[in-house]
Amino acid sequence: MDLYSSLCTITKEENILRDEPMCRHTTFRVGGPADYFVTPQSVEEIRGILAVCRKENVPYYIVGNGSNLLVGDGGFRGVVLQIFKKMNDVRVEGERVTAQAGVLLSKVASAAYNASLTGLEFAAGIPGTLGGAVRMNAGAYGGEMKQVLESAVVLTQEGELLTIPVEELGLAYRTSVVEKKDYVVVEATLRLKKGDQAAIREVMDDLKQRRVTKQPLEFGSAGSTFKRPKGYFAGKLIEDAGLRGFRIGDAQVSEKHCGFVINRGNATAAQVCELMQEVVKKVKETSGVTLEPEVKRIGEF
């Protein structure tokens, strides 16, 4: 049985796309075709697809909203599993919010707001999914996932389902045990606090306004392109290196916020990579600081 036939025994045929352009599934709007792009609808389907990939020695990669991802122009040889809209249930019980990994953080934050729960306001404008947020300990405006996470349900490499409490997740700056052991997040529970709904809305609106004012939301990007170096801000280092607006093709250092590399319309992954390399080089020359990419790279470049 070939790979496609094997996948069809696990999930519906309409959930499997062949040669699917990844530019359709990343916020950067860049990327060549994945051999197979699969959107599983349950934990059992994820487990089955991963088992087939391992058995057949086929590379795979898990994506959510594709908000922190740069896919090569040559695409991805293997299977991309998107845990997103088909696994996005949210339920609120008291001060706990439990949600599937594919739900957008903005939807979880809205559910918390509707229940007058405070603590997740920082995440309302983060474009990623809950699964990715747990994996990378997503954060913004002084908040991060480890402050509100109670536990996560993950699939291990062996297909075992584990519930891991927050204290065992090793959440640190943009990393976790989930990333290090290549677990797949399928669900997470957040522990919030009762708050004043009007005050929660005020914070969310303020953060939204700050994003709109300071971030290049009108262009494709992967969010903050580089990690924050200890004691510095990546955007300030890039600006001080004279790189505001620096451009290679349609890839550009945002003039609005130098911490963002944007796609002005038809950027290629090669152009984005070349630009990032130039930024790292110039910042090293001017400040002595070596910037590390925050955006994840997959596929053929």
C-alpha positions, 0 to 999 in steps of 0.5 A: 500500500502506498502512503496516500492509500495508508493515510486514506485508511486513517482520515477522510480523503478530503482531509488529504491534499497532495502537492499543497502550496505552503504559502497558503498555510503560513502567515509569511505567505511564503513556501513551496508545496508539501507532498502531503498536507493532512488535517486530522480531526481527532487525536486518534487520527493524529496518532495513526498518521504519525505511526504510518510516517514513522513506519514508512520513514516519511518525514513529518511536521506539525503546524497550526496557523503557520504563524512562526514558520518559514517554508522553503521554496522547494516545499516539504518532502513528506507529510505536513499535519495541520492541527487547526480548525478541525480541532478547536473546541474550547470549554470553560469550567469555573476558573479553568479553560480547556481547549484543543490544540488547534484553537487560535489563542485569540479565541481562547482569550475571547472565551476567557473574557466572556467568562470574566476570567483574567490572566490571558489578555496578553494572548488576545493578539498572538496569531498562533494556536494553543498547541504552538503556544504551549510548545514555544511558551508564547508570550507578549507584553509581559505575559507568557503561557507558563503563567496561566498553563495548568497542564497539557495533554501530549502525544509522545513519539511512541504514540502514548497520551500523557497529561503533563502538569505545568511544573514538568513542562520545562517552560522557558523563553520560547522553548519547553519539554514539548519541543525538546522531546518532539511531543505533539500537544493535543489539548491544554488546560489554563487556570485563570482568575475571576476578574472584572469584564470591563477591566479585561476588555480595557486591557485587551483593547489597549494591547490591540491598539498597541499592536495595530500602531506598532506592528506591520500587521498589513503585511505577511510575516512570522511575527518577531523574526529573531529571539530577544537577546539577553539584555537587548531588544532585537528590533533596536539592535537592527535599527541601530545597525541602519537596517530599517526598511532594508530590502531584498526583493519583496522581503524587507525589514519592516519600517514600522517595527525593525523586529519584523521581517515582512513579505511585501507581496511576492517574497521568496523564502530564499530572499527572506533567508538572505535578508535574515543573514544580512541582518545577523551579519550587520548587527554582529558587526555593529553591536557584537551581538549574535541574533538567533532566529525565532522563526522555524525553518522547514523544507527545501531552501 
